[in-house]
């Protein structure tokens, strides 16, 4: 699409406006793709953080419970 639009801009003599339209299009596309990627990553990041919190809790509470069990 970039090559075709550049060719049209050269042929019509409106290269600057054509490139501005292309820049706006690709800027919008990158924003949309970035938002979609972040939306897909959010649940996995939450799960990973939850697992880390559970591991830390086990690391703290298991020694305490073993001490109380030996008493």
Secondary structure in CASP SS format (residue, H / E / C, confidence):
PFRMAT SS
TARGET T0000
AUTHOR 0000-0000-0000
METHOD secondary structure of the structure
MODEL  1
X C 1.00
X H 1.00
X H 1.00
X H 1.00
X H 1.00
X H 1.00
X H 1.00
X H 1.00
X H 1.00
X H 1.00
X H 1.00
X H 1.00
X C 1.00
X C 1.00
X H 1.00
X H 1.00
X H 1.00
X H 1.00
X H 1.00
X H 1.00
X H 1.00
X H 1.00
X H 1.00
X H 1.00
X H 1.00
X H 1.00
X H 1.00
X H 1.00
X H 1.00
X H 1.00
X H 1.00
X H 1.00
X H 1.00
X H 1.00
X H 1.00
X H 1.00
X H 1.00
X H 1.00
X H 1.00
X H 1.00
X H 1.00
X H 1.00
X H 1.00
X H 1.00
X H 1.00
X H 1.00
X H 1.00
X H 1.00
X H 1.00
X H 1.00
X H 1.00
X H 1.00
X H 1.00
X H 1.00
X H 1.00
X H 1.00
X H 1.00
X H 1.00
X H 1.00
X H 1.00
X H 1.00
X H 1.00
X H 1.00
X H 1.00
X H 1.00
X H 1.00
X H 1.00
X H 1.00
X H 1.00
X C 1.00
X C 1.00
END
